[in-house]
């Protein structure tokens, strides 16, 4: 069984009710791969109601199933609302909220308990890349962020070099291939179905570079930021993944 292709959009703190028509247009594109949008939390309910074939996920969850955690959202509630996925460990969460690998692992485990697919994000900083430490950083993050009980059915890994997110810069195809090969090798060594875990690339993916990125071995899709906000930009990326 090959990994299921996934085109995932992370809207971050963008979008409003008027943007719901973008979801309808994305759904009408008739993609054969899985398509996911992760909007800001207040848009989850109206977006799920009109998503059609598009899957809807969240951008974060708490590690606990319930409790006195003002402002946080449990994976249990996300699943109850109809979400299918949740992003954990995005570099902006790691940097802005000091999230460690252990915290990301706990959130992924909570997602699994709730029946959600956890999209576990990994990525090196520019300084780590320049120091030649990329593979060590990624291997350490994967080991610390992937919980016990992870499978190809409940986990997706997204490689997002921090220095490429929202900057317009992307690694070379060889650099992407090197990291994805490492991820595949480590997953195969750790999980019985590690060969089937979907590996996404994220970081300034756009219509102009999607085709060449999706041709890289072990790239099974993308986690897309700004280019997922408009159907006109996201649909060509989805089409490129379908054709890969």
C-alpha positions as CSV (number, residue, x, y, z in Angstrom):
1,X,0.0,0.0,0.0
2,X,1.4,3.4,-1.0
3,X,0.9,6.5,1.2
4,X,-2.3,8.3,0.5
5,X,-1.6,11.7,-1.2
6,X,-2.7,14.7,0.8
7,X,-2.9,18.4,-0.1
8,X,-3.3,20.2,3.2
9,X,-3.9,24.0,3.6
10,X,-3.0,25.8,6.8
11,X,-4.8,29.1,6.9
12,X,-3.1,30.1,10.1
13,X,-4.7,33.3,11.6
14,X,-6.3,34.2,8.2
15,X,-9.8,33.9,6.7
16,X,-13.3,34.9,7.7
17,X,-16.9,33.8,6.9
18,X,-16.7,35.4,3.5
19,X,-13.8,33.0,2.7
20,X,-16.1,29.9,2.9
21,X,-16.8,30.2,-0.8
22,X,-13.2,29.3,-1.4
23,X,-13.9,25.9,0.2
24,X,-16.8,25.2,-2.2
25,X,-14.6,26.1,-5.2
26,X,-11.8,23.8,-3.9
27,X,-14.3,21.0,-3.4
28,X,-15.7,21.5,-6.9
29,X,-12.2,20.8,-8.4
30,X,-12.8,17.1,-8.2
31,X,-9.5,16.0,-6.8
32,X,-8.6,12.4,-6.5
33,X,-6.1,13.0,-3.7
34,X,-7.2,13.9,-0.2
35,X,-7.7,17.7,0.3
36,X,-7.7,19.2,3.8
37,X,-8.1,22.8,5.0
38,X,-7.2,23.8,8.6
39,X,-8.8,27.2,9.3
40,X,-8.8,29.3,12.4
41,X,-10.8,27.6,15.2
42,X,-13.9,29.9,15.0
43,X,-14.3,28.9,11.3
44,X,-14.3,25.1,12.0
45,X,-18.1,24.7,12.5
46,X,-19.3,26.7,9.5
47,X,-16.6,25.3,7.3
48,X,-17.3,21.7,8.3
49,X,-21.0,22.2,7.5
50,X,-20.3,23.2,3.9
51,X,-17.0,21.4,3.2
52,X,-18.4,18.7,0.8
53,X,-15.5,16.5,-0.2
54,X,-12.9,18.7,1.5
55,X,-11.7,17.5,4.8
56,X,-11.5,20.0,7.6
57,X,-8.9,20.0,10.4
58,X,-7.6,22.2,13.2
59,X,-4.3,24.0,13.7
60,X,-3.6,22.8,17.3
61,X,-5.1,20.9,20.2
62,X,-4.4,20.5,23.9
63,X,-2.6,17.4,25.3
64,X,-5.4,16.8,27.8
65,X,-8.9,15.6,26.9
66,X,-10.7,18.2,29.2
67,X,-9.9,20.5,32.1
68,X,-9.1,24.1,33.2
69,X,-7.2,25.2,30.2
70,X,-8.7,28.6,29.2
71,X,-8.5,29.3,25.5
72,X,-7.4,25.8,24.5
73,X,-9.3,23.2,22.5
74,X,-9.3,19.5,23.1
75,X,-8.9,16.9,20.4
76,X,-12.0,15.2,21.7
77,X,-14.1,18.4,21.0
78,X,-12.5,18.8,17.6
79,X,-13.5,15.3,16.6
80,X,-17.0,15.9,18.0
81,X,-17.3,19.0,15.8
82,X,-16.5,16.9,12.7
83,X,-12.8,17.6,12.2
84,X,-10.7,14.8,10.7
85,X,-7.1,16.1,11.3
86,X,-5.1,18.4,13.6
87,X,-1.7,20.0,13.0
88,X,0.7,19.7,15.9
89,X,4.2,21.0,16.4
90,X,4.1,23.6,13.7
91,X,7.3,25.7,13.9
92,X,5.2,28.8,14.8
93,X,3.8,27.0,17.8
94,X,7.2,25.7,18.7
95,X,8.8,29.2,18.5
96,X,5.9,31.4,19.7
97,X,4.7,29.1,22.5
98,X,7.9,27.3,23.4
99,X,6.5,23.9,22.5
100,X,9.0,21.1,23.0
101,X,9.1,17.7,21.2
102,X,7.6,16.2,24.4
103,X,4.7,18.6,24.2
104,X,4.1,17.9,20.6
105,X,4.2,14.1,21.3
106,X,1.6,14.5,24.0
107,X,-0.7,16.5,21.6
108,X,-0.3,13.9,18.9
109,X,-1.2,11.2,21.4
110,X,-4.3,13.2,22.4
111,X,-5.3,13.4,18.7
112,X,-4.9,9.7,18.3
113,X,-7.1,9.0,21.4
114,X,-9.8,11.2,19.9
115,X,-9.7,9.5,16.5
116,X,-8.0,12.4,14.7
117,X,-5.1,12.2,12.2
118,X,-2.2,14.1,13.7
119,X,-0.1,16.1,11.2
120,X,3.2,16.2,13.0
121,X,5.5,19.1,11.9
122,X,9.3,19.0,11.9
123,X,11.8,21.5,10.6
124,X,15.2,23.1,11.0
125,X,16.1,26.7,11.4
126,X,18.3,28.6,9.0
127,X,21.2,28.5,11.5
128,X,20.8,24.7,12.0
129,X,20.8,24.3,8.2
130,X,23.9,26.5,7.8
131,X,25.7,24.5,10.6
132,X,25.1,21.2,8.7
133,X,22.8,19.9,11.5
134,X,19.6,19.5,9.5
135,X,19.4,15.7,9.5
136,X,20.3,15.4,13.2
137,X,17.6,18.0,14.1
138,X,15.0,16.3,12.0
139,X,15.8,12.9,13.4
140,X,15.7,14.2,17.0
141,X,12.4,15.9,16.4
142,X,10.8,12.8,14.8
143,X,12.0,10.6,17.6
144,X,10.7,12.9,20.3
145,X,7.4,14.0,18.6
146,X,6.0,10.7,17.3
147,X,4.0,9.0,20.0
148,X,3.7,5.3,20.7
149,X,0.8,3.8,18.8
150,X,1.4,6.0,15.8
151,X,0.4,4.3,12.5
152,X,0.0,5.3,8.8
153,X,-3.7,5.6,9.5
154,X,-3.4,8.1,12.4
155,X,-0.2,10.1,11.6
156,X,1.2,12.3,8.8
157,X,4.6,13.8,9.0
158,X,5.2,17.3,7.5
159,X,8.7,18.5,6.9
160,X,8.7,22.3,6.9
161,X,12.1,24.0,7.1
162,X,11.6,27.0,9.3
163,X,13.5,29.3,7.0
164,X,11.3,28.5,4.0
165,X,7.9,29.2,5.6
166,X,6.3,32.3,4.2
167,X,9.6,33.6,2.8
168,X,9.3,32.5,-0.8
169,X,12.5,30.5,-0.4
170,X,12.5,26.7,-0.8
171,X,15.3,24.1,-0.3
172,X,16.8,22.5,-3.4
173,X,15.1,19.4,-4.6
174,X,18.1,17.4,-3.4
175,X,17.8,18.9,0.1
176,X,14.1,18.0,0.2
177,X,14.9,14.5,-1.0
178,X,17.6,14.0,1.6
179,X,15.3,14.9,4.5
180,X,12.3,12.8,3.2
181,X,14.6,9.8,2.6
182,X,15.8,10.1,6.2
183,X,12.2,10.4,7.5
184,X,11.1,7.3,5.5
185,X,14.1,5.3,6.8
186,X,13.4,6.2,10.4
187,X,9.6,5.5,10.1
188,X,10.2,2.1,8.4
189,X,12.6,1.2,11.3
190,X,10.2,2.3,14.0
191,X,6.7,1.5,12.7
192,X,5.3,-1.7,11.1
193,X,3.6,0.4,8.4
194,X,6.2,3.1,8.3
195,X,6.5,2.8,4.5
196,X,2.8,3.9,4.3
197,X,3.0,7.0,6.4
198,X,2.3,10.1,4.2
199,X,5.2,12.6,4.2
200,X,4.3,16.2,3.3
201,X,6.7,19.0,2.3
202,X,5.8,22.5,3.4
203,X,7.4,25.9,3.0
204,X,6.6,28.3,0.2
205,X,4.8,25.7,-2.0
206,X,3.1,27.4,-4.8
207,X,1.7,26.6,-8.3
208,X,5.0,27.4,-9.9
209,X,7.1,24.9,-8.0
210,X,4.5,22.2,-6.9
211,X,5.1,19.8,-9.9
212,X,8.8,19.6,-9.3
213,X,8.4,19.2,-5.6
214,X,5.9,16.4,-6.0
215,X,8.3,14.5,-8.3
216,X,10.8,14.2,-5.4
217,X,10.9,10.6,-3.9
218,X,8.9,10.2,-0.7
219,X,7.0,13.5,-1.1
220,X,3.4,12.4,-0.8
221,X,1.8,15.9,-0.6
222,X,2.2,19.3,0.8
223,X,1.3,21.4,3.8
224,X,0.6,24.8,2.2
225,X,0.3,28.2,3.8
226,X,-0.5,31.3,2.0
227,X,-1.2,29.6,-1.4
228,X,-4.1,27.7,0.2
229,X,-6.1,30.8,1.1
230,X,-7.4,31.2,-2.5
231,X,-8.9,28.5,-4.6
232,X,-7.2,29.9,-7.7
233,X,-3.8,29.3,-6.1
234,X,-4.5,26.0,-4.2
235,X,-6.3,24.2,-7.0
236,X,-3.3,24.1,-9.3
237,X,-1.2,22.7,-6.4
238,X,-3.8,20.0,-5.9
239,X,-3.9,19.2,-9.6
240,X,-0.1,18.9,-9.6
241,X,-0.3,16.4,-6.7
242,X,-3.1,14.4,-8.6
243,X,-0.8,14.2,-11.6
244,X,2.3,13.2,-9.6
